[in-house]
């Protein structure tokens, strides 16, 4: 297995953060929502998503999320993802993981059934950057 072509990239802003009740093991849980703009398969897009991350006793963040990506022409994709990450200096976070799309759009249909990999980073002020790669 290897990373293939870069499929897209975006940048945006965290739009909301909510502390959830801890897990049964007493681990902290946080819900984060974000909105970003970028390109996916050479199309301009807006992406909105929410993920929940759990800070394990081992110091590793484990997160799961879902969202919706829309093109300028109104094509939409739904996505689900999961990954692991870490807390960085001053409250920044960095995640790496897998993302799966589904769509009825012809423009984005090649993403159906594809496993893609993501890099997602948020700085201390909530600015986000992400890149998506095909997983071959």
C-alpha positions in Angstrom: 0.0 0.0 0.0 1.2 3.5 -0.8 -0.1 7.0 -1.1 -1.1 7.9 -4.6 -1.9 11.2 -6.2 -3.0 14.2 -4.1 -6.8 14.5 -4.7 -7.4 17.8 -2.9 -6.5 20.4 -0.3 -8.3 23.0 1.7 -7.9 25.6 4.4 -10.5 26.9 6.8 -11.5 27.6 10.4 -12.8 25.7 13.4 -16.3 27.0 13.9 -17.2 25.4 17.1 -15.8 23.3 20.0 -17.8 21.5 22.7 -16.5 19.4 25.6 -18.5 16.1 25.9 -18.9 13.9 28.9 -15.8 11.7 29.4 -15.6 8.1 28.3 -16.3 5.3 30.8 -12.5 5.1 31.2 -12.4 8.8 32.2 -10.8 10.0 28.9 -11.6 13.5 27.7 -13.9 13.9 24.7 -14.2 17.0 22.5 -16.4 17.7 19.5 -15.0 20.1 16.9 -16.8 21.6 13.8 -15.1 23.3 11.0 -15.6 24.9 7.6 -13.0 25.1 4.8 -12.6 26.0 1.2 -10.3 24.4 -1.3 -10.1 22.1 -4.3 -11.0 18.4 -4.8 -10.4 16.7 -8.1 -9.7 20.1 -9.6 -13.0 21.5 -8.5 -13.5 24.5 -6.1 -15.2 23.2 -3.0 -16.6 24.1 0.4 -16.3 21.5 3.1 -18.2 21.3 6.5 -17.5 18.7 9.1 -17.7 17.6 12.7 -15.4 15.2 14.5 -15.2 13.9 18.0 -11.7 13.2 19.4 -10.9 11.3 22.5 -7.6 12.0 24.4 -6.4 8.5 25.5 -4.4 7.9 28.7 -1.5 7.2 26.4 -1.6 10.8 25.1 -2.9 9.9 21.6 -6.0 11.6 20.1 -8.4 9.2 18.3 -11.1 10.8 16.2 -14.1 10.0 14.1 -16.0 12.5 11.9 -18.4 13.1 9.1 -19.2 15.9 6.8 -20.3 17.3 3.5 -18.3 18.7 0.6 -20.0 20.9 -2.1 -18.7 22.1 -5.4 -19.3 25.5 -6.8 -21.8 23.8 -9.3 -23.8 22.3 -6.4 -22.4 18.7 -6.6 -22.2 17.2 -3.1 -20.3 14.4 -1.4 -20.8 12.9 2.0 -17.7 11.7 3.9 -16.7 9.8 7.0 -13.3 9.6 8.4 -11.2 8.3 11.3 -7.7 9.0 12.4 -5.2 9.4 15.2 -3.4 12.6 16.2 -1.6 14.5 18.8 -1.8 17.7 20.7 0.9 20.2 19.8 2.2 23.3 21.4 -0.3 25.9 22.5 -3.3 23.7 21.7 -2.7 23.0 18.1 -3.6 19.5 16.8 -2.4 17.2 14.0 -4.3 14.2 12.7 -3.7 11.5 10.0 -6.2 9.0 8.9 -8.6 7.5 6.3 -11.6 9.1 4.7 -14.3 7.5 2.6 -16.6 9.4 0.2 -20.0 8.7 -1.3 -21.8 10.7 -3.9 -24.2 10.5 -6.8 -22.3 13.2 -8.6 -20.7 12.1 -11.9 -18.0 14.7 -11.4 -16.8 13.1 -8.1 -17.9 9.5 -8.8 -14.3 8.2 -8.9 -14.2 8.8 -5.1 -17.0 6.2 -4.5 -15.5 3.1 -3.0 -12.0 4.6 -2.8 -10.1 4.7 0.5 -8.3 8.0 0.8 -5.8 9.3 3.4 -5.9 12.7 5.0 -3.6 15.0 6.8 -5.4 17.6 9.0 -3.8 20.2 11.1 -5.4 23.0 13.2 -3.3 25.7 14.8 -3.9 27.2 18.2 -6.2 29.9 16.7 -8.4 27.3 14.9 -7.1 27.8 11.4 -7.2 24.4 9.5 -5.2 22.9 6.6 -5.8 19.5 5.1 -4.6 17.4 2.2 -6.3 14.3 0.7 -4.4 11.5 -1.1 -5.6 8.4 -2.9 -4.6 5.3 -1.0 -3.4 2.7 -3.5 
